[in-house]
C-alpha cells in the first residue's frame, strides 16, 4: 500500500509538539499514539505498531507529548509522565488539530495508548466524545484515568501481557468502570513491554482489527 510520511509541528495548549504522520493513499481511519512513561514518538514498539496499522490502511500520528525542555526535566523527576491531566489536554488539542487540518481527510479518529499514555488516551476520549471513535490500550494504566472511565463513549480494547499480573488486575478493575463497549484481551506469554517473539505482532493485529471495526465509515454507524 502507498504510504506517505510527513513531519509536522502541532500546536497544543501553548506547546509546539513535533509529530510524524504516516498517511495511506485512502485512509480508513486515523490513529493517534499516546506513548507511555519516559518514552517519545521514537518508541520502537509504537513505531512497529504504527507501521503495521499504516500498511493496513490506517493513518497514524506519532507525537511527542512533552516539549524537549519538559522531557529533560521529566527524565530527572519522572513527574510529567504521570500528569494525566496535562497529557490528556494535549491529546485533545491534537484531536482538534486533526479535525481542523484534516491531514487524513475526514477519516475517523482513534487513540492508541501505552502504559500511562493509555490513561491520557481515555481521558482525552472522554473530553472529545464526538471526535474519538475508538481507543486501544497496550500494557496500559487505565486506572489512572479515574472517574473519566465512566465518561468514555468510544469502544475500548485493553491489551495486557499474560505475565504482567499487576497490570492485568488494574485493567480488569478498569474494565468494570467502563460503560462504553469494551474488551480485555490477555496476550499469552507476554511481559509488560511485549518483548517476547510474536507478542507485539499480536498487539498490532488486535489493534488493527479493533480500529477497522470502529473507524471504518462503512462498518460503523454515523
Secondary structure, 3 states (H helix, E strand, C coil): CCEEEEEEEEEECCEEEEEEEEEECCCCEEEEEECCCCCCCCCHHHHHHHHHHHHCCEEEEEECCCCHHHHHHHHHHCCHHHCHHHHHHHHHHHHHHHHHHCCCCCCCEEEEEECHHHHHHHHHHHHCCCCEEEEEEECCCHHHHHHHHHHCCCEEEEEEECCCHHHHHHHHHHHHHCCCCEEEEEECCCCCCCCCCCHHHHHHHHHHHHHHHHHCCCCCCC
